[in-house]
Amino acid sequence: MFSPEDYMLPCLTKKFLGFDCLGCGLQRSVALILNGNFIAAFKMYPAIYTLILFTAFLVFNIFKSFKGQETIKKWLFIINIVIIVLSYIIKLSTTNL
């Protein structure tokens, strides 16, 4: 049976430096979504749904242009960065206790 985990790339930061990177958990989160585990996907990588929204908007924007698209892109980007950094800080602070 097909398992997304069979095709995941290892985190080189974790492998060589010994700590998680800002993207650790993203692949596993996508695999959880593909398996229908939506809450577990959010717990694994909290920015997963805003990244999906951002990606969907970027793909939509390839085919359709409209006024204010750059502002929307900018804010979606900022929101994603904030969520990624905050969740990373929380993950690091809870794992080192």
For each residue, the residues with C-beta under 8 A, 3 or more apart:
1:
2: 6
3: 6
4: 7 8 27 30 31 34 35
5: 8 28 31
6: 2 3
7: 4
8: 4 5 27 28 31
9: 27
10: 14 15
11: 14 15 20 21 23 24
12: 15 16
13: 16 17 19 20 21 24
14: 10 11 17 18 19 20 21 24
15: 10 11 12
16: 12 13
17: 13 14
18: 14
19: 13 14 92
20: 11 13 14 24 25 88 91 92
21: 11 13 14 24
22: 84 85 88
23: 11 26
24: 11 13 14 20 21
25: 20 28 29 44 45
26: 23 29 30 45 48 51
27: 4 8 9 30 31
28: 5 8 25 31 32 44 45
29: 25 26 32 33 41 42 44 45 48
30: 4 26 27 33 34 41 48
31: 4 5 8 27 28 34 35
32: 28 29 35 37 38 40 41 44
33: 29 30 36 37 38 41 48
34: 4 30 31
35: 4 31 32
36: 33
37: 32 33 40 41
38: 32 33 41 42
39: 42 43
40: 32 37 43 44
41: 29 30 32 33 37 38 44 45 48
42: 29 38 39 45 46 48 49
43: 39 40 46
44: 25 28 29 32 40 41 48
45: 25 26 28 29 41 42 48 87
46: 42 43 83 87
47: 50 51 80 83 84 87
48: 26 29 30 33 41 42 44 45 51 52
49: 42 52 53
50: 47 53 54 76 79 80 83
51: 26 47 48 54 55 80
52: 48 49 55 56
53: 49 50 56 57 76
54: 50 51 57 58 76 77 80
55: 51 52 58 59
56: 52 53 59 60
57: 53 54 60 61 72 73 76
58: 54 55 61 62 73
59: 55 56 62 63
60: 56 57 63 64
61: 57 58 64 65 69 73
62: 58 59
63: 59 60
64: 60 61
65: 61 69
66: 69
67:
68: 71 72
69: 61 65 66 72 73
70: 73 74
71: 68 74 75
72: 57 68 69 75 76
73: 57 58 61 69 70 76 77
74: 70 71 77 78
75: 71 72 78 79
76: 50 53 54 57 72 73 79 80
77: 54 73 74 80 81
78: 74 75 81 82
79: 50 75 76 82 83
80: 47 50 51 54 76 77 83 84
81: 77 78 84 85
82: 78 79 85 86
83: 46 47 50 79 80 86 87
84: 22 47 80 81 87 88
85: 22 81 82 88 89
86: 82 83 89 90
87: 45 46 47 83 84 90 91
88: 20 22 84 85 91 92
89: 85 86 92 93
90: 86 87 93 94
91: 20 87 88 94 95
92: 19 20 88 89 95 96
93: 89 90 96 97
94: 90 91 97
95: 91 92
96: 92 93
97: 93 94
